[in-house]
Amino acid sequence: MMPDLDFISALGEEFCEALSPSIPEDSIVPMDALGIWRAAFPGVAPTPRTLAALTTSQVALLREAAARYFETPTLTIDQIQSAIARTQARWPSS
């Protein structure tokens, strides 16, 4: 299933905001969020519904994928949860 490109853009923009200052602005672009998602959840399309259904352990997996992707182990669960919450505010799952 092809993800909604507007949703992917929103997800990416919110990840960029939430992951700074850990990831400098010149080192992150919105499409990085899709790469991180695919590394964490191969074969699962990011959608408002899949984002809303993430469990605590899946959020931790997403943080680990982001930390590997950017080679920055200091990324926190709070940053990932912020990115998720900010995206959900723009794209509710219902």
HELIX and SHEET records of a PDB file:
HELIX    1   1 LEU A    5  LEU A   19  1                                  15    
HELIX    2   2 GLU A   25  SER A   27  5                                   3    
HELIX    3   3 ASP A   32  ALA A   40  1                                   9    
HELIX    4   4 PRO A   48  ALA A   52  1                                   5    
HELIX    5   5 THR A   56  PHE A   70  1                                  15    
HELIX    6   6 ILE A   77  ARG A   90  1                                  14    
END                                                                             
